[in-house]
């Protein structure tokens, strides 16, 4: 909500002092320093980055496609090593989020290019809004709590827990959507924002 209020100011600052703002927000996000009325610096980083990507027409699909799978693994292992060495002094979760987003973009490109997988996933897209609507707070929180008990939150296992929780949330949420659509279609339509 606060970003909606601050967006004209942020846009002006990003246009007027583009290089400085990018460095300033990046350093604040890595250090985990809250900015502008205790706004999360990592949230501000993604908000500003999105503006820069739109302004300069940066194609993340092309970037994601150029990086090889083993390079993603090297980057993620490096983030875990640096996080361990720095003992939480810097917010490397921010960097692992960027790497994860690029990795999943690359994975989605692979799915789109593979017709057999794409045709199956295309059917699943009908459940995307339903999944978005039901994943939080109950389903996502419950799965996070369960996976945190199974996987200790330390080093690379944090990433494993994050990916496992995301996968299970999507899988279970989609299964609920498919079952609800077959069992009680009107309720599915209501939860799916009127989409059939």
GIRA-V509852 format. One record per helix or strand of 3 or more residues. SS is the DSSP state (A for helix, B for strand). FROM is the first residue (numbers start at 1). TO is the last residue. Records with the same first field share a line. If there is no record, write none. Layout:
BEGIN
SS: FROM-TO  FROM-TO
END
This chain:
BEGIN
A: 2-16  18-31  41-55  60-66  69-86  93-113  115-150  156-183  185-191
END
